[in-house]
Amino acid sequence: MSASTQPPPPGATRRANRGAFSGRTAFIFAAIGSAVGLGNIWRFPAVAYENGGGAFILPYLVALLTAGIPLLFLDYAIGHRWRGSAPASWRRFRRWTEFIGWWQVLICVIIASYYALILAWALNYTVFSVDVRWGDDPAGFFGSFTRSLEGADATVAFDYVPAVLITCVLVWLAVIAVMVFGVQKGIAGSAMVFIPLLVIMFIILVARALMLPGALGGLDAFFRPNWEALLSPPVWVAAYGQIFFSLSVAFGIMLTYASYLKKNTDLTGSGLVVGFANSGFEILAGIGVFSALGFMAQAQGVALDEVVESGIGLAFIAFPAIIGEAPGGAVIGVLFFGSLVLAGFTSLISIVEVIIAAIQDKFGMGRIAATLAVTVPLAVFSTIIFPTTMGMAVLDVFDNWVNQYGIVAAALVSTVVVAYLVRGLPTLRDHLNHRGSFKAGGEWTVSIAVIAPLVLGVTLVLTTVELIGGEGTYSDYPGWFNLVFGWIMAIGLVVVAIALSLLPWPSRSNLERPDSDGDEIAPPARPGVGLSGPHASTPHALRPSR
């Protein structure tokens, strides 16, 4: 009998089917869908421009090769070797490291809850682009559309914005529909449609933007190198930060996706494709955005640096202004905001999958039951908080703290734990090299053990100094607002993660059950045998540690 039809050993229970990618191509599309998100379009162009222009490409590539791709490989190795969600994989790695997995899951809960709001805005603006509804005052229109409380006016207020509430509900219904269909039909299936469509739409957008008057001036400003910037440490920190946040590493997504891969998959080759595809799209986004900004600067008769924006300001104020003045602006608007929707949606479903996989493994639930158990409460929480007048302020604070004291902090802890406390890098390196077309060697070990912790630590220190030592409060919000939605939220994630890791796994969980790709039960770890022992030489052994 084949491995897939052999009955499990006596005493073992067949695990609930977690799902799997049909092959490497499906995985790559899904991983690119996760990596290519809003940050590629509205963050990278401004970061590059403000940190040396064309010269920024050098630290950007160094960061990609010495931190981004190595961390991507680390996520792949942990998820693929221990064949589970973030909590299950970390627990199988070492029993006491399970809290890292739950920390990553809770980070995804926070991000998913507010990510839907941005998609709701983008959906509305896709429609608004048809008749350029914001007229001559994009900033005023955005303020009246969101009715957002900002700065010192931020407070707890549940005044709902009907148009945003409706589109938030539509976003969550679409997420539920995709997630119910599972890993291959839902996640991979949607990515294999949306990612090619996104690329086609964005290429058309870039081509149209390049035809605008002043576009070449924008490109000249974007690519003109300021070599002196390379001597500035903040430029290098910005490069590592951009790579780190844009690749979806260190908060459970790539770990979870890798657990759905076939056991003989080329992990390192796949990682290189995903890493360079993500960076290629960022360069393409920079070309499109700065072509449009060059037109805007010329049309308004101002210097380019006066119109450069990033984030929400670029997407919902600067670009609508461009659309209102450019020939054929409606087409540009539909393409731009449609691209935001597609890029954001594929990222959102990857974030939600981290949570679903954890619940599915913990309780041994079927796909539909786990999906509904996660998405319905998450959708309710998201639609209660964010389509309100306080929604954007909460989003701003959540995003800042969960990125710095969630993603960055969790990544710092995980690299230190793997490299120095568990000393698992040799085993993970061997696993990567088992079928990898690109061999991870000493450079990869140095990247994970030295470069990544150093950069992450510096980033965390600089952020903390800025938040605590700077004048006023973050975004001028009231101190209590930042305390509740920032510090308490971030600390609460760690406390709850530790608490969840202490809860026993029920007998019906997937923790010690056969893997869906092979159905073998791994031998238990013998006392005194660590990651360098005989079981570590079996590339796909599942060794739960009680």
Secondary structure by P-SEA (a helix, b strand, c coil): cccccccccccccccccccccccaaaaaaaaaaaaccccccccaaaaaaacccccaaaaaaaaaaccaaaaaaaaaaaaaaacccaaaaaaaacccaaaaaaaaaaaaaaaaaaaaaaaaaaaaaaaaaccccccccaaaaaaaaccccccccccccccccaaaaaaaaaaaaaaaaaaaacccccaaaaaacaaaaaaaaaaaaaaaaaaccaaaaaaaaaccccccccccaaaaaaaaaaaaaaacccccaaaaaaaacccccaaaaaaaaaaaaaaaaaaaaaaaaaaaaaaaaaaacccccccccccccccccaaaaaaacccaaaaaaaaaaaaaaaaaaaaaaaaaaaaaaaaaaaccccaaaaaaacaaaaaaaaaacccccaaaaaaaaaaaaaacccaaaaaaaaaaaacccccaaaaaaaaaaccccccccaaaaaaaacaaaaaaaaaaaaaaaaaaccccccccccaaaaaaccaaaaaaaaaaaaaaaacccccccccccccccccccccccccccccccccccccccccccc
